[in-house]
Amino acid sequence: MPINLQMPALSPTMEEGTLAKWLVKEGDSVSSGDLLAEIETDKATMEFEAIDEGVIAKIVVAEGTENVKVGDVIAIIAEEGEDAGDVKAAPAPKAEETAEPAARSGEPAPAPAAAPKTSPAPAPKAASGSGDDRLKVSPLARRLADQKGVDLTAVSGSGPGGRIIKADIDAAEGGTAPARSEAAAPATTAAPAAKAAPANDFDIPHTAEKLSGMRKTIARRLTEAKQTIPHIYLTVDVELDKLLKLRGELNKTLEPRGIKLSVNDLLIKALAVSLMQVPKCNVSIEGDQLKSFERADISVAVSIPGGLITPIIKSADTKSLSAISTEMKDLADRAKAGKLKMHEYQGGTASISNMGMFGIKNFDAVINPPQAMIMAIGAGQKRPHVIDDSLQIATIMSATGSFDHRAIDGADGAQLMKVFKQLCENPLGMLA
């Protein structure tokens, strides 16, 4: 029998996503493990793999479609021996007419749910005159427009609600304008809206872009963290010269293996060992429970297009520096390409965020709940520093720990910072 391919939940917080790109087309044969689509979640753009074998009989949801609910049917697979042509009729109840949800589930639609065709929903939006209502673009169409140099303001949207979709960009590039959908605002009303919009922004030239699912999630989580977690910040200045010297020596021995340690690799190790030495800081608070962890899994902040993600070095306290370096490079590369698997960025017992490469001297990082601490790393800089009662020049790095004061007392946080400083200044201690 036909297999309904449903929108997957690719993260615990995902409720809906954008079907960014199909990697298969109708009629293609697929096997378990084959890549089917790229899906933009609230965390990242991820690849969706096939579980079943068969033939793609019908693609129900077009690429570029936003707000696809988890569990919605996005395609139908015909199993071996089935006639794909017959199967194509199966998704008829899953029509994209969003005004009839009850009909798609096979149940009679109650009278209030029927949307009269004589009063299309987008009409009030056109009257509002806002820029977002006039110009709706799917993510795929926007990317194609950028690549092909198509002016989106000159394109009529033929998608739902007047949205500009891939077909509109293709038609615009070829010089054939698509028919405007009934929901699109008439050209006669669009012109006044374009003139009125800048007045609200004091005539400042600008562009407006809809927030991605990832950016919305970042905004929500950071707001919740600052509103609900009482942060306490503790800063130490760390003398880095011994650590830098050790790094140079280790890199010489690792060169034949093609491994090059970064300063961040050593700091990940130092934080992990510190957490094991000060276990009262290797905790999380969840509801009315305080969880204490028996290993240090370090979430490492990585900047990616459109936001930030925190891949995890698990058991960093027991891993060698070469293993941490190799794993971190792989995770960072796949994070930037949107290829991380859920278990590679969900979890962690504490986080580290390094902005030293940008020349930032020090900063206060926001805790990543349910974790209870994050270490913010500044740039190593040559500074006047007292060594053995004499003023000398040393490479100094400022590190600031942000602690959840509900779970970690100030004295325990201070002890962690002290141990972290000692390990960085005497790095052989973290290797013993």
N, C-alpha and C positions, 0 to 999 in steps of 0.2 A: 504494500500500500504506500501511497505518497508520504514523504517525511516533511513535516513543517519545520523549516529552519527559523528559529526564533532569535530575536535580539537578545544577546547574552548579557548577564551582569558581570562586567569585567572588573568591578571593584565593589567592595562592600557598601559604598555610599552611592553607587550608580542607580538611578531610577529611570534615566533616559539618556540617549546619546545621539550623535550625528553619524549617519552612515556616509563616511567621507568618500569612500571609493570601493567599487567592486573590482576584485582581482580575477573574477571569472565572468563568463557570459552564458546566456541560455544555450543549452546544447552541450556544454562542456561536461566531460566526465571528471568526477572528483573521488578521491580516496581519503581515508582517515589521515589527518595530519596535513592535508593540502591547505594552503592559505586561500581563504574565500573573500575576505573584505578587510578594509581598514576602517576602524570605528573610533570616533573621538569620544572619549569618556570624560567624566569630571576630573580625571587625573592626567590622562595622556592620550595620544593616538596610538591604538594598539591593533595588532593583526588578529583576525578571527580565524581559527582553524576548523576544518571539517572534522566531524566525529564519525559520520556515516559515509558509506559509499553509494554512488549512484550518478545520475545525470541531472544537471541543473535544468529543471523543467520550466520554472517560472521565477523571474525576479520580481517580487511584489513591491519592494521599496526601492525607489531610484536612488542612485548615489547622489550625495549632496543633501539628502533629506535630513532635516533637523528634528529634534524632540521626538525621536522614535522611542516609545516606551519599552522597557525591559519586558520580554515575553511576547511582544508583537511579532507576527510572522513577517519575515523579510524576504524569504524565498522558499521555493518548494523543490524538493529533490525526488526524482523518480527512481525507485529501486531497480535493480537488475531485472530485466524481463518485462518491465512495464513500458507502455507506449507513452513516451514523453508528451506527445501531442494530446493525448487524452487527459493527462495530468494537468495540463495548462489551464483547464477550466476549473480546477479545484479551488483556487484562491478567490473566486468570485465574491464570496461573502466578505473578504478582506479588502473591499474596495477602498480607495483613498478618500472617499467622501466622509469626512470626519463628522458630518452632521448626523450620522446614523450609527452610533456605537452599538445600540441594542441589536440592530439588524445584523451586524457582523458576528455577534455571538450566537445567532440563531434563535433569539428570543423576540417576542413581539415588542415593538417599540411603543412606549407609552406616548400618549398624545402630546404632552409638553415637550418631548425630546425631538419631535419632527421640526426641522428648520424650514420655514416657508421659503420657496425658491424666489418669491417676489421681493424678499428683503435680504439681499446678500449682506453678510456680516461686515465685510470691509468698508461698506459705504460710510458709516460714521467716522472711520479712521481717515478717509479722504478729506472729510470736512475739517479735521483737526489741524491739518496743514503742517504736521511735524515732519522733519526730514526722514525719520525712520519709517513712517507710514508710506511715504512716497517711494522709497527706494529699499526694497527688500531683496536681498541677494543670498543665495545658498553659498556655503563655504567653497564648494567646488567651482561654481560659476565665478566667484570672486577671484579665485586663483587663476582660472583660465583667462579671465579678463585682463589680469595683470600680465600674464605671459604673452597675450596676443595684442596688448595695447588697445583694448576695446574700452571706450568711454561708457561706463555704466549708466550715466545720466541720460544717454541717448538710446538706451535699450528698453523696450517694452517687455515687461514680465508676463510670461504665459503660464506660470505656475500658480499654485493655490494662493489666493489673496494677492495676486499680482506679483508674486515673487519671481525674480530673475533666476532662471535655471540654466543648466548646461546647453540645452537646445537653443535658448535665446542667444547665448554668446556665439555658438556655432553659426546661427543664422545671421547675426550682426556682422561677423567676420566675412561671411560669404556675400553680404550685400542684400540678403533676403530678410526683410523684417517680419517676425512672426506676428500672428494675430494676437492682439491684446486680449487678455482674459476679461470676462465680465466683471471680475472683482477689482481690476486695476482702475486707478483713478483716471478720469478723462484728462486729456492734455490741457483742456481749457481751465481746469481747476488746479493743475500742478504748478503752473507758472506763478500765480500769486503766492503759493506756499513757499516756493523757492526764494521769493523776495522777502517774505515775512520772517523766515527762520533766522537769518543773521542778526535781526534786531534783538533777539533774546540773548545773543552772545556779544553784544556791543560791537557788531560788525567786524569781529576778529575772524580772519580766515581760519578754517579748521576742517578737519575730517571727523566723521563719526563712525565708529565700528562697534558692532554688537559684541558683548563680552562672550568669550568662549566658555564652555563648560568648566575647563580647568581654572580659568581666571575667576569665575563665580565661586568655585569651591575654595580657592585660595582666599578670596575676600571673606567668605563666610567663616572659614576656620580661624583666620587670624583675628577677625572681629570677636568671635566667641572666646578665643584664647585670652585676648586682652581684657575682655569684659568679665570673664569668669575665673581667671587664674591670677592670684596675687603674686606678681613677679618680684623677686628680690635679685639684685644684680651685684656681683662680686668680681672685682678686677685685680689681676696681678700682672706685673711686668716680668717677663721671662728673658733671661740671657740665653741667646740661641747659638753662640759660637761653637760650643762643644757639639751640639746636635748637628750643626752644619758641617763640621769637620768629620764627624762619624758618617754622615750621609755621603760625603765625597769619597771616603775610603770604601764604604760598602758598594757604591756605584762602580768603582774600579773593578772590584771582584765580581760584580754581577754583569758587567759589560759583555762578556762572552755569551751570556744567556739572554742577551737582548732586554734586560730589565733595568729600568732607571727609576730609582726611588724619588718621589717628590717629598718636599717638606711636609705636605699634608698627610702623606702615608705614615710618617713617623708620629705626627700629632694624633692621628686616629688611634694608633697603637698606644700612645701615652694616655689618652682619655680612657680607653678600654681598660688598661691596667689600673688606672686611678679608680675607676668605678668598682673594680674587684677589691681594691684595698680599702675603699670607703663604701661598703655595700649599702649604707643608709641613703646614698644618693642614686643607687641603681634600682630605682623604684618607679612605680606609676600609681596614680590615684584614680580609681574608677568607681564612681558612686560612693558607697560607704566602705569600700575595700582598699587597702594599701597592698599592692603586689610588690614583692621583693624578688628580683631576678638572680638566677644562679650563673648567668653568663652575660657578657657585654656585647650586645648587638648594636653597632653604631650606624645611625642614619646619617648620610653625608649629603648636604645640600648641593644640588647640581642645577645650574641655570640652563634651561632649555627654551626653545622658541615658544613664546606665549606664556611662560611661567617658570615654575621651579618644581623639582621633584627630588625625593630623598631616597635613593637606593641604599640598601643596607649591607654592611660588612658584618656577617654573622660570626659570633665567637671571635671577635677581633682581639680579645685578650690572649688567646692561645695561638693565633696564627702568626706565621713568620712575616717579616716585613716584605719579603719578596712576594709572598702569597697575597698580602693585602694590596700591594702595588698592582699586581697582575689583575686581580679581581676588580679593583677600583677602576682601572682603565677600561676594562670590558663593560662594567656597569655604566660608566659615564658615557661611553660611545653609544651603547644601546639606548640609554635614556634620551640622548639628543636625537636619536633616530626614531624614538617612539616604539622601541622593541622590547621594553621591559615586561616581564610577567608579573602578575599581581603580587606573588609572594616575595618578589625582589624589592618591593618598595612599601609593603604593608607590614607594620610592626616596628621593631627596634626598641631598645631600652633607653637610649639617649641620642642626641644629635650633635653634629658639629657643622659649623658654617664658617668658611674661610673667605674673607674678602681682602686678604692681604695683597693678592695679585693686582688689585685695583688701586693700591696705595692707601687704603683706608687704615688709619691708625688704630681706631677702636670703635666698637659699636655694640649696641644691646640687641640681641636676637630675641625673637618671640618664640616661646615654647611651643613645641609641636605636640598637642595632646593626643593620647593620654600620657605621653612621656612627662617626666617631671623636671628635666633639665636640658639645656642646650649650651654648647660652648661656642662663643663667637671669637674668631681669630683675626687679629689685625696684622698689618705688615711688619716684617722684621726691618728695623731701621737702625742705622749707626747713630748712637746717642752717647752723650757724656754719662758715665756710669761709675759708681764707686765700687772698686774691686780691691779687697785687702786694704781697706782704709786709704786708698789713693784714687784720685779721679782719673779714669781711663775712658777710652772709646770702646764701646761694645755694641754688638747687634742685639737690640732689644725688641721684643714682641709683646704687645699688650693682648691679654686674653681675658674675656669677660664671660663668666658663667651666669646664665639666667636660671633661677630655681623657682619651682612651685612651692611657695611658702606653706601651703597646706600639707604637703608631703615631706618637705625637707626643711629642717631647722637651719637657721643662719650659721650656727657653729659647725654643722655637718657639711654645709656647702663650702664654708671657709676651709675645712679640712681637705675636701676634695681639691680645691684650688691650690692648696699648699702642696699636696702630693703631685698634682699635675705639673706644677712649676719645678719641683725637685726632679721628676723624671725627665723633663725637657732639658734641664741644666746638667743632668748626669744621665745621659741616655742609655748607657750600658746597663743601667738598672732595669730598664724595661725589656731587655733582651735576655736577662738571666733566668 
